[in-house]
Amino acid sequence: MPTDEFGPRGSKTPWQDILGRYAGSPVHEGSFVQDNGPATEAITQPFPDVDDRVADGLLPPGPSILQGHKARYELDTSLGQGGSGSVYRAICLDPSRGLPNWVAVKTLVGLDDRISDLTLRRELSSLLALESSRTPKVYDWHIDSEPRFVVMEYFPHGSLNRLLAKVGRLDVPQCWALMQDLLEAIRDAHQASVLHLDIKPGNVLLDTHGRYVLTDFGISQGALMNASSRMPTGVGTRGYQAPEQRWRAPALYDMRTDLYGLGATIWAACTGINLASQKASELWAKTRDEPFGLPPVSRFLQFCPSQFEDVVMALLRQQPRDRPGGAAEVLKMVEEGIKGTTTPHSSPGDVVTPQERREVARSLLDPVWATVFKVEQAGQCMRFAEGTVLAEEGEESYRTYILLTGRVG
């Protein structure tokens, strides 16, 4: 396992524990990820796997980035490409600089685009303003003339998007750990007056200690805007945008916009559904009057602790005013949720039709229950999938369950 040459990032190993359960899916230095491919159409297998065609040593050395007359970094392998430039794994050619052997270089070489230049400058200024162990370290930059580039910490284990492509989804304890790491990054960003505005699995990287790092501040904005400031509209990634981003209402952008992106990311991680896919758009709230932007987590998880769902759904409130006020508040909610009890919400079942009720009634030997079952006003009849947890909470939660078929686990 490679070490972090610039100090420890922590001792948790959540994503490493997950991959340890999957034989034949090792993560090692020299692995690459490319998260800019098309999203899959299937909701059940939603996260596109990485392009594994590029392997260490299979490609000849790439071009060098020059500064003065001395090459400082040699571009080795493309890690991804977007509208504002490319990201490469690169070799540091100047050991006297005290940098790791491998770094990530975001470059705009060959591009003459004011928007791309602004994006690179915005990301650099945001990362330099941050003091966080949950965001990439910046080692070097050159942005005033060609070649324009920023040198950052390289994460050989790829992104959360890649992890989900391998394992399908994360369990609730893993999602708690993911939420804590991202909340630390969001809290530190907001304390530096920076809004990320594009939180999604593809912008979450895995560090060498099994924890998570928030990256790609290319569309970030200052959280403290004056009246003449111009906020962007339509920013973010479909499926992970807050409602105010979809509504193109930049006047509503604030810290709670990032909290929605966090909630959508956790929702996707625990359900295994890629919200950027075309079919997943069916899950989005259709009107502004709906309280939540996405359906309850318990609709997709048979064993969903109520405390976990309460936190995730609080982040997914449609109206910004209804969400928690900031990352610090949510961190406290997470800590309390982890310590709390784990009574799950009941998973929803399918309502049995009147015709089906009559058929079941005819099969019952007990005449009393057969009569009760025929009367629709006597109670609702539901069909639940095998393994469904039935639970109620609150002082007024009293309900009788009649098991007609199956067994009690």
Contacts in CASP RR format, 6 or more apart in sequence:
PFRMAT RR
TARGET T0000
AUTHOR 0000-0000-0000
METHOD contacts of the structure
MODEL  1
MPTDEFGPRGSKTPWQDILGRYAGSPVHEGSFVQDNGPATEAITQPFPDV
DDRVADGLLPPGPSILQGHKARYELDTSLGQGGSGSVYRAICLDPSRGLP
NWVAVKTLVGLDDRISDLTLRRELSSLLALESSRTPKVYDWHIDSEPRFV
VMEYFPHGSLNRLLAKVGRLDVPQCWALMQDLLEAIRDAHQASVLHLDIK
PGNVLLDTHGRYVLTDFGISQGALMNASSRMPTGVGTRGYQAPEQRWRAP
ALYDMRTDLYGLGATIWAACTGINLASQKASELWAKTRDEPFGLPPVSRF
LQFCPSQFEDVVMALLRQQPRDRPGGAAEVLKMVEEGIKGTTTPHSSPGD
VVTPQERREVARSLLDPVWATVFKVEQAGQCMRFAEGTVLAEEGEESYRT
YILLTGRVG
1 208 0 8 1.000
2 29 0 8 1.000
2 156 0 8 1.000
2 208 0 8 1.000
3 208 0 8 1.000
4 207 0 8 1.000
4 208 0 8 1.000
4 209 0 8 1.000
5 100 0 8 1.000
6 100 0 8 1.000
6 137 0 8 1.000
6 153 0 8 1.000
8 209 0 8 1.000
9 133 0 8 1.000
9 207 0 8 1.000
9 208 0 8 1.000
9 209 0 8 1.000
9 211 0 8 1.000
9 213 0 8 1.000
10 133 0 8 1.000
10 209 0 8 1.000
10 211 0 8 1.000
11 209 0 8 1.000
12 177 0 8 1.000
12 209 0 8 1.000
12 210 0 8 1.000
12 211 0 8 1.000
13 209 0 8 1.000
13 210 0 8 1.000
13 211 0 8 1.000
14 173 0 8 1.000
14 174 0 8 1.000
14 177 0 8 1.000
14 178 0 8 1.000
14 210 0 8 1.000
14 211 0 8 1.000
14 212 0 8 1.000
15 157 0 8 1.000
15 160 0 8 1.000
15 163 0 8 1.000
15 174 0 8 1.000
15 206 0 8 1.000
15 210 0 8 1.000
15 211 0 8 1.000
15 212 0 8 1.000
16 27 0 8 1.000
16 210 0 8 1.000
17 174 0 8 1.000
18 163 0 8 1.000
18 167 0 8 1.000
18 170 0 8 1.000
18 174 0 8 1.000
19 25 0 8 1.000
19 26 0 8 1.000
19 27 0 8 1.000
19 163 0 8 1.000
19 166 0 8 1.000
19 167 0 8 1.000
21 167 0 8 1.000
22 166 0 8 1.000
22 167 0 8 1.000
25 166 0 8 1.000
25 167 0 8 1.000
27 157 0 8 1.000
27 206 0 8 1.000
28 156 0 8 1.000
29 102 0 8 1.000
29 156 0 8 1.000
30 55 0 8 1.000
30 56 0 8 1.000
30 156 0 8 1.000
31 156 0 8 1.000
31 157 0 8 1.000
31 158 0 8 1.000
32 50 0 8 1.000
32 51 0 8 1.000
32 52 0 8 1.000
32 54 0 8 1.000
32 77 0 8 1.000
32 79 0 8 1.000
32 89 0 8 1.000
32 158 0 8 1.000
33 50 0 8 1.000
33 79 0 8 1.000
33 158 0 8 1.000
33 159 0 8 1.000
33 161 0 8 1.000
33 162 0 8 1.000
34 50 0 8 1.000
34 51 0 8 1.000
34 78 0 8 1.000
34 79 0 8 1.000
34 80 0 8 1.000
35 50 0 8 1.000
35 80 0 8 1.000
35 159 0 8 1.000
35 161 0 8 1.000
35 162 0 8 1.000
35 202 0 8 1.000
36 80 0 8 1.000
36 81 0 8 1.000
36 82 0 8 1.000
37 48 0 8 1.000
38 48 0 8 1.000
39 46 0 8 1.000
39 48 0 8 1.000
39 274 0 8 1.000
39 276 0 8 1.000
39 277 0 8 1.000
39 278 0 8 1.000
40 46 0 8 1.000
40 47 0 8 1.000
40 48 0 8 1.000
40 274 0 8 1.000
40 277 0 8 1.000
41 277 0 8 1.000
41 278 0 8 1.000
41 279 0 8 1.000
42 277 0 8 1.000
42 279 0 8 1.000
43 273 0 8 1.000
43 274 0 8 1.000
43 277 0 8 1.000
43 279 0 8 1.000
43 280 0 8 1.000
45 168 0 8 1.000
46 164 0 8 1.000
46 268 0 8 1.000
46 272 0 8 1.000
46 273 0 8 1.000
46 274 0 8 1.000
46 277 0 8 1.000
46 280 0 8 1.000
47 161 0 8 1.000
47 162 0 8 1.000
47 164 0 8 1.000
47 165 0 8 1.000
47 168 0 8 1.000
47 201 0 8 1.000
47 272 0 8 1.000
47 274 0 8 1.000
48 161 0 8 1.000
48 165 0 8 1.000
48 274 0 8 1.000
49 162 0 8 1.000
49 165 0 8 1.000
49 166 0 8 1.000
50 158 0 8 1.000
50 162 0 8 1.000
50 165 0 8 1.000
54 77 0 8 1.000
54 78 0 8 1.000
59 76 0 8 1.000
59 77 0 8 1.000
61 74 0 8 1.000
61 76 0 8 1.000
61 91 0 8 1.000
62 74 0 8 1.000
62 75 0 8 1.000
62 76 0 8 1.000
63 74 0 8 1.000
63 75 0 8 1.000
64 71 0 8 1.000
64 72 0 8 1.000
64 73 0 8 1.000
64 74 0 8 1.000
64 75 0 8 1.000
64 93 0 8 1.000
65 71 0 8 1.000
65 72 0 8 1.000
65 73 0 8 1.000
65 74 0 8 1.000
65 75 0 8 1.000
65 90 0 8 1.000
65 105 0 8 1.000
65 107 0 8 1.000
65 109 0 8 1.000
65 147 0 8 1.000
65 149 0 8 1.000
66 72 0 8 1.000
66 147 0 8 1.000
67 142 0 8 1.000
70 94 0 8 1.000
71 93 0 8 1.000
72 92 0 8 1.000
72 93 0 8 1.000
72 94 0 8 1.000
72 97 0 8 1.000
72 140 0 8 1.000
73 90 0 8 1.000
73 91 0 8 1.000
73 92 0 8 1.000
73 93 0 8 1.000
73 103 0 8 1.000
73 105 0 8 1.000
73 149 0 8 1.000
73 151 0 8 1.000
74 90 0 8 1.000
74 91 0 8 1.000
74 93 0 8 1.000
75 88 0 8 1.000
75 89 0 8 1.000
75 90 0 8 1.000
75 105 0 8 1.000
75 107 0 8 1.000
76 88 0 8 1.000
76 89 0 8 1.000
76 90 0 8 1.000
76 91 0 8 1.000
76 102 0 8 1.000
77 88 0 8 1.000
77 89 0 8 1.000
78 86 0 8 1.000
78 87 0 8 1.000
78 88 0 8 1.000
79 87 0 8 1.000
79 88 0 8 1.000
79 89 0 8 1.000
79 104 0 8 1.000
80 86 0 8 1.000
80 87 0 8 1.000
81 87 0 8 1.000
83 116 0 8 1.000
84 108 0 8 1.000
84 111 0 8 1.000
84 113 0 8 1.000
84 115 0 8 1.000
84 116 0 8 1.000
84 119 0 8 1.000
84 120 0 8 1.000
84 218 0 8 1.000
85 106 0 8 1.000
85 107 0 8 1.000
85 108 0 8 1.000
85 111 0 8 1.000
85 116 0 8 1.000
85 120 0 8 1.000
86 106 0 8 1.000
86 107 0 8 1.000
87 104 0 8 1.000
87 105 0 8 1.000
87 106 0 8 1.000
87 107 0 8 1.000
88 104 0 8 1.000
88 105 0 8 1.000
88 107 0 8 1.000
89 102 0 8 1.000
89 103 0 8 1.000
89 104 0 8 1.000
89 105 0 8 1.000
89 154 0 8 1.000
90 102 0 8 1.000
90 103 0 8 1.000
90 104 0 8 1.000
90 105 0 8 1.000
90 151 0 8 1.000
90 154 0 8 1.000
91 101 0 8 1.000
91 102 0 8 1.000
91 103 0 8 1.000
92 98 0 8 1.000
92 99 0 8 1.000
92 100 0 8 1.000
92 101 0 8 1.000
92 102 0 8 1.000
92 103 0 8 1.000
97 139 0 8 1.000
97 140 0 8 1.000
99 139 0 8 1.000
99 140 0 8 1.000
99 151 0 8 1.000
100 153 0 8 1.000
100 154 0 8 1.000
102 154 0 8 1.000
102 156 0 8 1.000
103 139 0 8 1.000
103 151 0 8 1.000
103 152 0 8 1.000
103 153 0 8 1.000
103 154 0 8 1.000
104 136 0 8 1.000
104 151 0 8 1.000
104 152 0 8 1.000
104 153 0 8 1.000
104 154 0 8 1.000
104 155 0 8 1.000
105 149 0 8 1.000
105 150 0 8 1.000
105 151 0 8 1.000
105 152 0 8 1.000
106 120 0 8 1.000
106 123 0 8 1.000
106 149 0 8 1.000
106 150 0 8 1.000
106 152 0 8 1.000
107 147 0 8 1.000
107 148 0 8 1.000
107 149 0 8 1.000
107 150 0 8 1.000
108 116 0 8 1.000
108 117 0 8 1.000
108 120 0 8 1.000
108 147 0 8 1.000
108 148 0 8 1.000
108 149 0 8 1.000
109 146 0 8 1.000
109 147 0 8 1.000
109 148 0 8 1.000
109 149 0 8 1.000
110 146 0 8 1.000
110 147 0 8 1.000
117 143 0 8 1.000
117 148 0 8 1.000
119 218 0 8 1.000
119 219 0 8 1.000
120 143 0 8 1.000
120 148 0 8 1.000
120 150 0 8 1.000
120 218 0 8 1.000
121 143 0 8 1.000
122 217 0 8 1.000
122 218 0 8 1.000
122 219 0 8 1.000
122 220 0 8 1.000
122 221 0 8 1.000
123 150 0 8 1.000
123 216 0 8 1.000
123 217 0 8 1.000
123 218 0 8 1.000
123 220 0 8 1.000
124 138 0 8 1.000
124 141 0 8 1.000
124 143 0 8 1.000
124 150 0 8 1.000
126 189 0 8 1.000
126 192 0 8 1.000
126 194 0 8 1.000
126 217 0 8 1.000
126 218 0 8 1.000
126 220 0 8 1.000
127 135 0 8 1.000
127 136 0 8 1.000
127 138 0 8 1.000
127 150 0 8 1.000
127 152 0 8 1.000
127 217 0 8 1.000
128 138 0 8 1.000
129 192 0 8 1.000
129 193 0 8 1.000
129 194 0 8 1.000
130 188 0 8 1.000
130 189 0 8 1.000
130 192 0 8 1.000
130 194 0 8 1.000
131 188 0 8 1.000
131 192 0 8 1.000
132 184 0 8 1.000
132 185 0 8 1.000
132 188 0 8 1.000
132 189 0 8 1.000
133 184 0 8 1.000
134 181 0 8 1.000
134 182 0 8 1.000
134 184 0 8 1.000
134 185 0 8 1.000
134 188 0 8 1.000
134 211 0 8 1.000
134 212 0 8 1.000
134 213 0 8 1.000
134 214 0 8 1.000
135 185 0 8 1.000
135 188 0 8 1.000
135 189 0 8 1.000
135 213 0 8 1.000
135 214 0 8 1.000
135 215 0 8 1.000
135 217 0 8 1.000
136 152 0 8 1.000
136 153 0 8 1.000
136 155 0 8 1.000
136 205 0 8 1.000
136 213 0 8 1.000
136 215 0 8 1.000
137 152 0 8 1.000
137 153 0 8 1.000
138 150 0 8 1.000
138 151 0 8 1.000
138 152 0 8 1.000
138 153 0 8 1.000
139 151 0 8 1.000
139 152 0 8 1.000
139 153 0 8 1.000
140 150 0 8 1.000
140 151 0 8 1.000
141 149 0 8 1.000
141 150 0 8 1.000
141 151 0 8 1.000
142 148 0 8 1.000
142 149 0 8 1.000
143 149 0 8 1.000
143 150 0 8 1.000
155 205 0 8 1.000
155 206 0 8 1.000
155 207 0 8 1.000
155 208 0 8 1.000
155 213 0 8 1.000
155 215 0 8 1.000
156 208 0 8 1.000
157 205 0 8 1.000
157 206 0 8 1.000
157 207 0 8 1.000
157 208 0 8 1.000
157 210 0 8 1.000
158 205 0 8 1.000
158 206 0 8 1.000
159 201 0 8 1.000
159 202 0 8 1.000
159 203 0 8 1.000
159 204 0 8 1.000
159 205 0 8 1.000
159 206 0 8 1.000
160 178 0 8 1.000
160 201 0 8 1.000
160 202 0 8 1.000
160 204 0 8 1.000
160 205 0 8 1.000
160 206 0 8 1.000
160 212 0 8 1.000
160 265 0 8 1.000
160 269 0 8 1.000
161 200 0 8 1.000
161 201 0 8 1.000
161 202 0 8 1.000
161 204 0 8 1.000
163 206 0 8 1.000
164 170 0 8 1.000
164 201 0 8 1.000
164 268 0 8 1.000
164 269 0 8 1.000
164 272 0 8 1.000
164 274 0 8 1.000
168 272 0 8 1.000
169 269 0 8 1.000
169 270 0 8 1.000
169 271 0 8 1.000
169 272 0 8 1.000
170 178 0 8 1.000
170 269 0 8 1.000
170 270 0 8 1.000
171 270 0 8 1.000
172 270 0 8 1.000
172 301 0 8 1.000
172 303 0 8 1.000
172 304 0 8 1.000
172 305 0 8 1.000
172 308 0 8 1.000
174 269 0 8 1.000
175 266 0 8 1.000
175 269 0 8 1.000
175 270 0 8 1.000
175 308 0 8 1.000
176 308 0 8 1.000
176 334 0 8 1.000
176 337 0 8 1.000
176 338 0 8 1.000
177 211 0 8 1.000
177 212 0 8 1.000
178 204 0 8 1.000
178 212 0 8 1.000
178 265 0 8 1.000
178 266 0 8 1.000
178 269 0 8 1.000
179 262 0 8 1.000
179 266 0 8 1.000
179 311 0 8 1.000
179 330 0 8 1.000
179 334 0 8 1.000
180 331 0 8 1.000
180 334 0 8 1.000
181 211 0 8 1.000
181 212 0 8 1.000
181 213 0 8 1.000
182 199 0 8 1.000
182 204 0 8 1.000
182 212 0 8 1.000
182 214 0 8 1.000
182 262 0 8 1.000
182 265 0 8 1.000
183 262 0 8 1.000
183 327 0 8 1.000
183 330 0 8 1.000
183 331 0 8 1.000
183 334 0 8 1.000
184 327 0 8 1.000
184 331 0 8 1.000
185 213 0 8 1.000
185 214 0 8 1.000
186 196 0 8 1.000
186 199 0 8 1.000
186 214 0 8 1.000
186 255 0 8 1.000
186 258 0 8 1.000
186 259 0 8 1.000
186 262 0 8 1.000
186 327 0 8 1.000
187 326 0 8 1.000
187 327 0 8 1.000
187 328 0 8 1.000
187 331 0 8 1.000
189 195 0 8 1.000
189 196 0 8 1.000
189 214 0 8 1.000
189 217 0 8 1.000
189 220 0 8 1.000
189 258 0 8 1.000
190 223 0 8 1.000
190 255 0 8 1.000
190 258 0 8 1.000
190 326 0 8 1.000
190 327 0 8 1.000
193 222 0 8 1.000
193 223 0 8 1.000
193 224 0 8 1.000
194 217 0 8 1.000
194 220 0 8 1.000
194 221 0 8 1.000
194 222 0 8 1.000
194 223 0 8 1.000
195 220 0 8 1.000
195 221 0 8 1.000
195 222 0 8 1.000
195 223 0 8 1.000
195 253 0 8 1.000
195 254 0 8 1.000
195 255 0 8 1.000
195 257 0 8 1.000
195 258 0 8 1.000
196 203 0 8 1.000
196 214 0 8 1.000
196 217 0 8 1.000
196 220 0 8 1.000
196 258 0 8 1.000
197 219 0 8 1.000
197 220 0 8 1.000
197 221 0 8 1.000
197 232 0 8 1.000
197 235 0 8 1.000
197 236 0 8 1.000
197 245 0 8 1.000
197 253 0 8 1.000
197 257 0 8 1.000
197 258 0 8 1.000
198 216 0 8 1.000
198 218 0 8 1.000
198 219 0 8 1.000
198 220 0 8 1.000
198 235 0 8 1.000
198 236 0 8 1.000
198 237 0 8 1.000
198 240 0 8 1.000
199 214 0 8 1.000
199 240 0 8 1.000
199 258 0 8 1.000
199 261 0 8 1.000
199 262 0 8 1.000
199 264 0 8 1.000
199 265 0 8 1.000
200 236 0 8 1.000
200 237 0 8 1.000
200 240 0 8 1.000
200 261 0 8 1.000
200 264 0 8 1.000
200 265 0 8 1.000
200 276 0 8 1.000
201 265 0 8 1.000
201 268 0 8 1.000
201 269 0 8 1.000
201 274 0 8 1.000
202 216 0 8 1.000
203 214 0 8 1.000
203 215 0 8 1.000
203 216 0 8 1.000
204 212 0 8 1.000
204 213 0 8 1.000
204 214 0 8 1.000
204 215 0 8 1.000
204 265 0 8 1.000
205 212 0 8 1.000
205 213 0 8 1.000
205 214 0 8 1.000
205 215 0 8 1.000
206 212 0 8 1.000
206 213 0 8 1.000
207 213 0 8 1.000
219 232 0 8 1.000
219 235 0 8 1.000
219 236 0 8 1.000
221 231 0 8 1.000
221 232 0 8 1.000
221 253 0 8 1.000
222 229 0 8 1.000
223 254 0 8 1.000
223 255 0 8 1.000
225 231 0 8 1.000
231 250 0 8 1.000
231 251 0 8 1.000
231 253 0 8 1.000
232 250 0 8 1.000
233 248 0 8 1.000
233 250 0 8 1.000
234 241 0 8 1.000
234 245 0 8 1.000
234 246 0 8 1.000
234 248 0 8 1.000
235 241 0 8 1.000
235 245 0 8 1.000
236 245 0 8 1.000
237 276 0 8 1.000
238 275 0 8 1.000
238 276 0 8 1.000
238 281 0 8 1.000
239 264 0 8 1.000
239 275 0 8 1.000
239 276 0 8 1.000
239 280 0 8 1.000
239 281 0 8 1.000
239 284 0 8 1.000
240 261 0 8 1.000
240 264 0 8 1.000
240 265 0 8 1.000
240 268 0 8 1.000
240 275 0 8 1.000
240 276 0 8 1.000
241 260 0 8 1.000
241 261 0 8 1.000
242 256 0 8 1.000
242 257 0 8 1.000
242 260 0 8 1.000
242 261 0 8 1.000
242 320 0 8 1.000
243 260 0 8 1.000
243 285 0 8 1.000
243 288 0 8 1.000
243 293 0 8 1.000
243 318 0 8 1.000
243 319 0 8 1.000
244 250 0 8 1.000
244 252 0 8 1.000
244 253 0 8 1.000
244 257 0 8 1.000
244 320 0 8 1.000
245 253 0 8 1.000
245 257 0 8 1.000
247 288 0 8 1.000
252 320 0 8 1.000
254 320 0 8 1.000
255 325 0 8 1.000
255 326 0 8 1.000
255 327 0 8 1.000
256 320 0 8 1.000
256 323 0 8 1.000
256 324 0 8 1.000
256 325 0 8 1.000
256 326 0 8 1.000
257 320 0 8 1.000
258 327 0 8 1.000
259 315 0 8 1.000
259 323 0 8 1.000
259 324 0 8 1.000
259 325 0 8 1.000
259 326 0 8 1.000
259 327 0 8 1.000
259 330 0 8 1.000
260 315 0 8 1.000
260 316 0 8 1.000
260 317 0 8 1.000
260 320 0 8 1.000
260 323 0 8 1.000
261 315 0 8 1.000
262 315 0 8 1.000
262 330 0 8 1.000
263 312 0 8 1.000
263 315 0 8 1.000
263 316 0 8 1.000
264 275 0 8 1.000
264 294 0 8 1.000
264 316 0 8 1.000
266 312 0 8 1.000
266 315 0 8 1.000
267 273 0 8 1.000
267 275 0 8 1.000
267 294 0 8 1.000
267 297 0 8 1.000
267 312 0 8 1.000
267 316 0 8 1.000
268 274 0 8 1.000
268 275 0 8 1.000
270 297 0 8 1.000
270 301 0 8 1.000
270 308 0 8 1.000
270 312 0 8 1.000
271 297 0 8 1.000
271 300 0 8 1.000
271 301 0 8 1.000
273 280 0 8 1.000
273 283 0 8 1.000
273 300 0 8 1.000
274 280 0 8 1.000
275 283 0 8 1.000
275 294 0 8 1.000
283 294 0 8 1.000
283 295 0 8 1.000
284 293 0 8 1.000
284 294 0 8 1.000
285 292 0 8 1.000
285 293 0 8 1.000
285 294 0 8 1.000
285 318 0 8 1.000
288 318 0 8 1.000
288 319 0 8 1.000
290 318 0 8 1.000
291 317 0 8 1.000
291 318 0 8 1.000
291 322 0 8 1.000
292 313 0 8 1.000
292 316 0 8 1.000
292 317 0 8 1.000
292 318 0 8 1.000
293 316 0 8 1.000
293 317 0 8 1.000
293 318 0 8 1.000
294 316 0 8 1.000
296 309 0 8 1.000
296 313 0 8 1.000
296 345 0 8 1.000
297 304 0 8 1.000
297 308 0 8 1.000
297 309 0 8 1.000
297 312 0 8 1.000
297 313 0 8 1.000
298 304 0 8 1.000
298 309 0 8 1.000
298 344 0 8 1.000
298 345 0 8 1.000
298 346 0 8 1.000
298 347 0 8 1.000
298 348 0 8 1.000
299 347 0 8 1.000
299 348 0 8 1.000
301 347 0 8 1.000
302 347 0 8 1.000
302 385 0 8 1.000
302 387 0 8 1.000
302 388 0 8 1.000
302 389 0 8 1.000
303 344 0 8 1.000
303 389 0 8 1.000
304 344 0 8 1.000
304 345 0 8 1.000
304 347 0 8 1.000
305 337 0 8 1.000
305 341 0 8 1.000
305 342 0 8 1.000
305 343 0 8 1.000
305 344 0 8 1.000
306 342 0 8 1.000
306 343 0 8 1.000
306 344 0 8 1.000
306 345 0 8 1.000
306 393 0 8 1.000
307 336 0 8 1.000
307 337 0 8 1.000
307 338 0 8 1.000
307 340 0 8 1.000
307 341 0 8 1.000
307 342 0 8 1.000
308 337 0 8 1.000
309 345 0 8 1.000
310 333 0 8 1.000
311 330 0 8 1.000
311 333 0 8 1.000
311 334 0 8 1.000
311 337 0 8 1.000
314 323 0 8 1.000
314 324 0 8 1.000
314 330 0 8 1.000
314 333 0 8 1.000
315 323 0 8 1.000
315 324 0 8 1.000
315 330 0 8 1.000
317 323 0 8 1.000
324 330 0 8 1.000
324 333 0 8 1.000
343 391 0 8 1.000
343 393 0 8 1.000
344 389 0 8 1.000
344 391 0 8 1.000
345 391 0 8 1.000
345 393 0 8 1.000
346 388 0 8 1.000
346 389 0 8 1.000
346 390 0 8 1.000
346 391 0 8 1.000
346 392 0 8 1.000
347 384 0 8 1.000
347 385 0 8 1.000
347 388 0 8 1.000
347 389 0 8 1.000
349 382 0 8 1.000
349 383 0 8 1.000
349 384 0 8 1.000
349 385 0 8 1.000
349 388 0 8 1.000
350 382 0 8 1.000
350 383 0 8 1.000
350 384 0 8 1.000
351 380 0 8 1.000
351 381 0 8 1.000
351 382 0 8 1.000
351 383 0 8 1.000
352 360 0 8 1.000
352 381 0 8 1.000
352 382 0 8 1.000
352 383 0 8 1.000
354 376 0 8 1.000
356 381 0 8 1.000
357 373 0 8 1.000
357 374 0 8 1.000
357 376 0 8 1.000
357 381 0 8 1.000
358 374 0 8 1.000
360 373 0 8 1.000
360 381 0 8 1.000
360 404 0 8 1.000
361 370 0 8 1.000
361 371 0 8 1.000
361 373 0 8 1.000
361 374 0 8 1.000
362 370 0 8 1.000
364 370 0 8 1.000
364 373 0 8 1.000
364 404 0 8 1.000
369 402 0 8 1.000
372 378 0 8 1.000
373 381 0 8 1.000
384 390 0 8 1.000
386 406 0 8 1.000
387 409 0 8 1.000
390 401 0 8 1.000
392 398 0 8 1.000
392 399 0 8 1.000
END
